[in-house]
């Protein structure tokens, strides 16, 4: 999991989740890098990655 912060003065944040075995990446745009925003999307993203892993 990586967090990419936009240019200074903006709140744009991208969260990247990588699944190495299936070689899939999910990229989410989140409203801020607050703990609540990251935690919520991490849980949702991990569920999605596990579904992708089951398909392969």
C-alpha positions as CSV (number, residue, x, y, z in Angstrom):
1,X,0.0,0.0,0.0
2,X,1.3,3.4,-0.9
3,X,-0.1,6.9,-0.4
4,X,0.6,9.5,-3.1
5,X,-0.1,13.1,-2.0
6,X,-0.9,15.8,-4.6
7,X,0.9,19.1,-5.0
8,X,1.2,21.4,-2.1
9,X,-2.0,23.3,-1.3
10,X,-4.3,20.6,-2.4
11,X,-5.9,17.7,-0.5
12,X,-5.8,15.2,-3.4
13,X,-4.5,11.9,-2.3
14,X,-4.2,8.6,-4.2
15,X,-4.0,5.3,-2.4
16,X,-2.4,2.4,-4.3
17,X,-2.9,-1.2,-3.3
18,X,-0.8,-3.8,-5.1
19,X,-1.4,-7.6,-5.3
20,X,1.9,-9.1,-6.3
21,X,0.8,-12.6,-7.2
22,X,-2.0,-11.6,-9.7
23,X,0.0,-8.5,-10.6
24,X,-3.0,-6.2,-10.1
25,X,-3.1,-2.7,-8.7
26,X,-6.0,-0.8,-7.4
27,X,-5.8,3.0,-7.3
28,X,-8.3,5.0,-5.2
29,X,-8.7,8.8,-5.0
30,X,-9.5,9.7,-1.4
31,X,-10.5,13.0,0.1
32,X,-7.7,13.3,2.6
33,X,-4.9,11.3,4.2
34,X,-6.7,11.1,7.5
35,X,-6.6,7.8,9.4
36,X,-10.4,7.2,8.9
37,X,-10.3,7.7,5.1
38,X,-7.3,5.4,4.7
39,X,-8.6,2.7,7.0
40,X,-12.0,2.6,5.3
41,X,-10.5,2.3,1.9
42,X,-7.8,-0.1,2.9
43,X,-10.5,-2.6,4.2
44,X,-12.6,-2.2,1.0
45,X,-9.5,-2.5,-1.2
46,X,-8.2,-5.6,0.6
47,X,-11.6,-7.3,0.1
48,X,-11.5,-6.4,-3.6
49,X,-7.9,-7.7,-3.9
50,X,-8.9,-11.0,-2.3
51,X,-11.7,-11.4,-4.8
52,X,-9.3,-10.8,-7.7
53,X,-6.9,-13.3,-6.2
54,X,-9.6,-16.0,-6.0
55,X,-10.4,-15.4,-9.7
56,X,-6.9,-16.2,-10.8
